[in-house]
Amino acid sequence: MAHLLHQFSVDLTWTGAREAGTATYTSYGRDHVLTSGGRPPLPGTSDPGFRGDPERWSPEDLLVGALSQCHMLWFLHLAANAGVVVVGYTDSASGTMRIEAAGHGQFTEVVLRPRVTVRNAALADGTPVDDALLAAVHHRAQEHCFIARSVNFPVRHEAGPLAHERAPA
């Protein structure tokens, strides 16, 4: 079977040189802008713990967000294929990063907390759409997520209880 290769390009421009540049650790800003094609610019910085602007996105935020997005997109795809009509999806993802004495660090885990709302109580064959069925779809999404398959730390799931869409009053 042939492998498909996809390329992704992002341009980064550092905007934090200020007047002194990197003359000292505190003389420069961590602000930068990420662009790609015609998409809106994404304002980036370092984590506020490393002198970053708390109103901008850090690489750590983006990594946790990428894992959450990837899982959701695979979940929706697999749910649609299975006949589960998802009408709502939220996630409150969080990541834990360990910093060592020398300043090196790495993520130790990311936890996804998806909350799913569905329209149908059963599949076309009568199989109930329940927490067990959604857990199986989450598991398959984890197996497919390109980003989760690329990291060297666990990506755990703490899915909330299934919610069914309320009928209009």
Secondary structure, 3 states (H helix, E strand, C coil): CCCCCCCCCCEEEECCCCCCCCCCCCCCCCCEEEECCCCCCEEECCCHHHCCCCCCECHHHHHHHHHHHHHHHHHHHHHHHHCCCEEEEEECCEEEEEECCCCCEEEEEEEECEEEEECCCECCCCCECCHHHHHHHHHHHHHHCCCHHHCCCCEEECCCCCEECCCCC
